[in-house]
Amino acid sequence: MLKFFKSLYIRHFFFYIWIGVIFLFVISFFFPFILAFAKALFWVLWAIIFIDFLLLYNAPAKAIIAKRETPEKLSNGDENKITIFFKNNYRIKINIKIIDEIPFQFQVRDFEINSEIASEQEKNFSYQLKPTQRGEYSFGNLNIYVSSIFGLISRKYVFDRNLLVPVYPSFIQMRKYELMAISNRLTEVGIKKIRKIANNNEFEQIKDYIKGDDYRTINWKATARKQQLMVNQYQDEKSQQVYSLIDMSRNMKMPFESMTLLDYAINASLVISNIAMLKHDKAGLITYSNSIHSYLPADRSKKQLLNIMELLYKQTTDYKEPDFEMVFGTIYRKITHRSLLLLYTNFEGISSMRRQLKYLSKLAKNHLVLVIFFENTEVNKIFEAKVQTLQEVYIKTIAEKFNFEKRLIIKELAQNGVHSILTKPNQLTVNLINKYLEFKARSLF
């Protein structure tokens, strides 16, 4: 009985009709001829309610079938498609209202889908969710409210209770760049074509000349023997090590478009690791703050990308200060071959960079070091705004100082043999891939 009352809901239309009937009874005191009409409407309304009740509750055991279809894991920072499958096994056309209990992280409190479904009809409904932080997201009940054509009462059905879905670093972004790299369409997303400065010494084969080949690679001896143009083909150096070094300190907690700098760095490191392995290089990972959080040796086995994704999924900021001396010691002991070190951090001022400069310059003696730090977009807005008052002049002057220091950091790093990228968070991945391809083309590591 309790289950029955929990499933029965009275709709707004029910109250509107009864208010109308009561109003007729009230005015019948002043106009008696309306009383008979009001009584007739009273009994007709009860008859309709009874019929409505029978239509909804005199139904097959599985009057409706509904299911929420979610991916095994959601991609952080991307639109993820959630589908709701629905089938009507009633013998009548029904109206439905779907209320899905979306995880609290999205703060969606007015989710509702309304539709009309014919008998024996199947229908799919879909919506998009964009998570902005990694972790487990809990979906609640999938609530379906069914009503007949009368629309006086509705019957509630509940499906898919308490579903946990993990949110991983952006594998959708990773796959997008992977497909574009395989099909040579990276230029569509802003990746520049990098002209190779010179060939390395790893000779692959002699092949027929094709229009567009570098004429400097023509093999004249083979051309004389075959009596047609032949060129030497070289292959890129392979099995080079690419390490992503991700700062987990409070520097990376700054938000940008609902995501932290740390999450942008994690998404970009997953993409660049995948691109590096597609280029036959080895990808590794180090996360740190005042201690080493995790260390994954560079490899390009089939499981390496999965290992990187699982490791990145668990990373959280600990609000400590980064210890670059400890990072230098770890790299000195564990990474003995010359490697590309992609150091994700955030220097807000020249003084914070200078405190770490001696360790960065020492790393640059044995490795190719690329420091990645971020533009403060809020400061840029102040810098670009027009000033009208004296206070705004002072604020803009301070913003100009911040921007100048960022450019000064780039210059000082370059003077000490350290490469750098200053980027907006949403442009990080494109700028990083461009830099990686440039290093490969110039055979710098």
Long-range contacts (C-beta under 8 A, 24 or more apart in sequence): 6-156, 7-155, 7-156, 7-157, 8-153, 8-155, 8-156, 9-145, 9-153, 9-154, 9-155, 9-156, 10-152, 10-153, 11-147, 11-151, 11-152, 11-153, 11-154, 13-151, 13-152, 14-49, 14-152, 14-153, 17-45, 17-152, 18-45, 21-45, 48-150, 48-152, 49-152, 49-153, 51-150, 52-148, 52-150, 52-152, 52-153, 53-153, 55-90, 55-92, 55-148, 55-150, 56-146, 56-147, 56-148, 56-153, 56-154, 56-155, 57-155, 59-89, 59-90, 59-91, 60-89, 60-90, 62-89, 63-89, 63-90, 63-146, 63-157, 64-88, 64-89, 64-90, 64-94, 64-96, 64-144, 64-146, 64-157, 65-89, 66-98, 66-142, 66-144, 66-157, 66-159, 66-160, 67-142, 67-159, 67-160, 68-100, 68-139, 68-142, 68-159, 68-160, 68-163, 70-139, 70-163, 70-165, 71-165, 72-165, 73-165, 73-166, 73-167, 73-168, 73-171, 74-129, 74-131, 74-137, 74-165, 74-166, 74-167, 74-168, 75-131, 75-167, 75-168, 75-169, 75-170, 75-171, 75-172, 75-173, 76-131, 76-132, 76-133, 76-134, 76-167, 76-168, 76-169, 76-170, 76-259, 76-263, 76-266, 76-267, 77-130, 77-131, 77-132, 77-170, 77-173, 77-259, 77-263, 77-264, 77-267, 78-130, 78-170, 78-172, 78-173, 79-128, 79-129, 79-130, 80-128, 80-129, 80-130, 80-131, 80-172, 81-126, 81-127, 81-128, 82-126, 82-127, 82-128, 82-129, 83-124, 83-125, 83-126, 84-113, 84-124, 84-125, 84-126, 84-142, 85-122, 85-123, 85-124, 86-117, 86-122, 86-123, 86-124, 86-125, 86-144, 87-120, 87-121, 87-122, 87-123, 88-117, 88-118, 88-119, 88-120, 88-121, 88-122, 89-120, 90-119, 90-146, 91-119, 92-119, 92-148, 92-149, 93-117, 93-118, 93-119, 93-149, 94-146, 94-147, 94-148, 95-146, 95-147, 95-148, 95-149, 95-151, 96-144, 96-145, 96-146, 96-147, 97-144, 97-145, 97-147, 97-154, 98-125, 98-142, 98-143, 98-144, 98-145, 99-143, 99-145, 100-127, 100-139, 100-140, 100-142, 100-143, 101-139, 101-140, 101-141, 101-142, 101-143, 102-129, 102-139, 102-140, 103-137, 103-138, 103-139, 104-138, 105-131, 105-132, 105-133, 105-137, 106-131, 131-167, 132-258, 132-259, 132-263, 133-167, 133-259, 133-260, 133-263, 134-167, 134-168, 134-169, 134-263, 134-266, 134-312, 134-313, 134-315, 135-166, 135-167, 136-164, 136-165, 136-166, 136-167, 137-164, 137-165, 137-166, 137-167, 138-162, 138-163, 138-164, 138-165, 139-163, 139-164, 139-165, 166-313, 168-309, 168-312, 168-313, 169-263, 169-266, 169-267, 169-269, 169-270, 169-309, 169-312, 169-313, 170-267, 170-270, 170-271, 171-270, 171-309, 173-267, 173-270, 173-271, 173-429, 174-270, 174-271, 174-274, 177-271, 177-274, 177-275, 177-429, 177-433, 178-274, 178-275, 178-278, 181-275, 181-278, 182-278, 186-433, 189-430, 190-427, 190-430, 190-434, 191-430, 191-433, 191-434, 191-437, 192-434, 192-437, 194-434, 194-437, 194-438, 194-440, 194-441, 195-441, 196-441, 197-441, 197-442, 197-443, 198-443, 199-232, 199-234, 200-234, 200-236, 200-237, 200-443, 201-234, 202-234, 202-235, 202-236, 202-237, 203-232, 203-233, 203-234, 204-233, 204-234, 204-235, 205-232, 205-233, 206-230, 206-231, 206-232, 206-233, 207-231, 207-233, 236-279, 236-280, 236-440, 237-443, 238-279, 238-280, 238-281, 239-280, 239-281, 239-282, 239-300, 240-281, 240-282, 240-339, 240-340, 240-445, 241-281, 241-282, 241-284, 241-298, 241-335, 241-337, 241-338, 241-339, 241-340, 242-272, 242-273, 242-276, 242-281, 242-282, 242-283, 242-284, 242-298, 242-339, 242-340, 242-342, 242-436, 243-283, 243-284, 243-285, 243-286, 243-298, 243-335, 243-339, 243-340, 243-341, 243-342, 244-269, 244-272, 244-273, 244-283, 244-284, 244-285, 244-286, 244-342, 244-344, 245-286, 245-287, 245-288, 245-327, 245-341, 245-342, 245-343, 245-344, 246-285, 246-286, 246-287, 246-288, 246-315, 246-344, 247-288, 247-289, 247-322, 247-343, 247-344, 247-345, 247-346, 248-287, 248-288, 248-289, 248-293, 248-315, 248-316, 248-317, 248-318, 249-289, 249-290, 249-317, 249-318, 249-319, 249-320, 249-321, 249-322, 250-317, 250-319, 250-320, 250-321, 251-322, 251-345, 251-346, 251-347, 251-348, 252-317, 252-344, 252-345, 252-346, 253-317, 253-319, 254-346, 254-374, 254-376, 256-374, 256-377, 256-424, 256-425, 256-426, 257-425, 257-426, 259-425, 260-317, 261-346, 261-374, 261-425, 262-315, 262-317, 264-374, 264-425, 264-426, 264-428, 265-344, 265-372, 265-428, 266-312, 266-315, 267-428, 267-429, 268-344, 268-372, 268-428, 268-429, 268-432, 269-308, 269-312, 269-342, 269-344, 270-308, 270-309, 270-312, 271-429, 271-432, 271-433, 272-342, 272-429, 272-432, 272-433, 272-436, 273-304, 273-305, 273-308, 274-305, 275-433, 275-436, 276-300, 276-436, 277-304, 277-305, 279-440, 283-308, 284-335, 284-339, 285-311, 285-312, 286-327, 286-330, 286-331, 287-311, 287-315, 288-322, 288-323, 288-326, 288-327, 288-330, 289-317, 289-318, 289-320, 289-321, 289-322, 289-323, 290-318, 290-320, 290-321, 290-322, 290-323, 290-326, 291-323, 291-326, 292-326, 292-327, 292-330, 293-318, 295-330, 295-334, 297-334, 298-335, 298-339, 322-356, 324-356, 324-359, 324-360, 325-359, 327-359, 328-359, 328-362, 328-363, 331-363, 331-367, 332-366, 335-367, 338-366, 338-367, 338-368, 338-445, 339-367, 339-368, 339-445, 340-367, 340-368, 340-370, 340-436, 340-439, 340-445, 341-367, 341-368, 341-369, 341-370, 342-370, 342-372, 342-432, 343-369, 343-370, 343-371, 343-372, 344-372, 345-371, 345-372, 345-373, 346-373, 346-374, 347-373, 347-406, 347-409, 348-376, 348-402, 349-402, 349-405, 350-405, 350-408, 350-409, 350-412, 353-409, 353-412, 353-413, 354-412, 357-412, 357-413, 357-416, 360-413, 360-416, 360-418, 361-416, 361-417, 361-418, 363-418, 364-416, 364-417, 364-418, 365-417, 367-445, 368-419, 368-439, 368-444, 368-445, 369-417, 369-418, 369-419, 370-418, 370-419, 370-420, 370-421, 370-435, 370-439, 371-413, 371-418, 371-419, 371-420, 371-421, 372-420, 372-421, 372-423, 372-428, 372-432, 373-406, 373-409, 373-420, 373-421, 373-422, 374-422, 374-423, 374-424, 374-425, 374-428, 375-406, 375-422, 375-423, 375-424, 376-402, 377-424, 377-425, 379-403
